[in-house]
Amino acid sequence: MTQAFKVHPFSDYINPSQGAHSAWFPARLAAEAKDAVELKRPKYGQHYAFEASAPANAELAAFTVFAFR
């Protein structure tokens, strides 16, 4: 997740015209999760259900890290 956070800083997603963070935050989580899954695919991609579970798990991890920063 750390690498995905570095690639997608908050400043790339904040748009004051959208108002609250609820407008732009999901896009940031999705981008971080996508990158995290891509980084894990070489090592874990051959495991059963990786493609089905990894994106949602990565998004949850990104949200958890954000929540505890």
C-alpha positions as CSV (number, residue, x, y, z in Angstrom):
1,M,0.0,0.0,0.0
2,T,2.8,2.4,0.7
3,Q,4.0,2.3,-2.9
4,A,0.4,2.9,-4.1
5,F,0.0,5.8,-1.7
6,K,3.2,7.4,-3.0
7,V,2.0,7.1,-6.6
8,H,-1.4,8.7,-5.8
9,P,-1.0,11.7,-3.6
10,F,-4.1,13.4,-2.2
11,S,-3.4,16.5,-4.2
12,D,-4.1,14.6,-7.5
13,Y,-7.7,13.9,-6.5
14,I,-8.9,16.9,-4.4
15,N,-11.2,19.1,-6.4
16,P,-12.7,21.9,-4.4
17,S,-15.5,22.3,-6.9
18,Q,-16.8,18.9,-6.0
19,G,-17.4,19.8,-2.4
20,A,-17.0,17.1,0.2
21,H,-14.4,14.4,0.0
22,S,-17.2,11.9,-0.7
23,A,-17.0,13.0,-4.4
24,W,-13.3,12.4,-5.0
25,F,-12.3,9.9,-2.3
26,P,-13.7,6.7,-4.0
27,A,-11.6,7.4,-7.1
28,R,-8.5,7.7,-5.0
29,L,-9.2,4.4,-3.2
30,A,-9.9,2.6,-6.5
31,A,-6.6,3.9,-8.0
32,E,-4.6,2.9,-5.0
33,A,-6.2,-0.5,-4.8
34,K,-5.6,-1.1,-8.5
35,D,-1.9,-0.3,-8.1
36,A,-1.6,-2.4,-5.0
37,V,-3.1,-5.4,-6.8
38,E,-0.8,-5.0,-9.7
39,L,2.2,-4.9,-7.3
40,K,1.0,-8.1,-5.6
41,R,0.1,-10.0,-8.8
42,P,3.6,-11.4,-9.6
43,K,3.9,-13.0,-6.2
44,Y,0.3,-14.0,-5.4
45,G,-1.6,-13.9,-8.7
46,Q,-1.5,-17.7,-9.3
47,H,-3.3,-18.3,-6.0
48,Y,-6.9,-19.4,-5.9
49,A,-9.4,-16.5,-6.0
50,F,-6.7,-13.8,-6.2
51,E,-8.5,-11.9,-9.0
52,A,-11.9,-12.2,-7.1
53,S,-10.7,-11.1,-3.7
54,A,-7.5,-8.9,-4.1
55,P,-9.2,-5.7,-5.4
56,A,-11.7,-5.5,-2.6
57,N,-9.1,-6.4,0.0
58,A,-6.7,-3.8,-1.4
59,E,-9.4,-1.1,-1.3
60,L,-10.2,-2.0,2.3
61,A,-6.5,-1.8,3.2
62,A,-6.2,1.6,1.5
63,F,-9.2,2.9,3.5
64,T,-7.9,1.5,6.8
65,V,-4.5,3.1,6.3
66,F,-6.2,6.4,5.4
67,A,-8.4,6.2,8.5
68,F,-5.5,5.7,10.9
69,R,-3.2,8.3,9.4
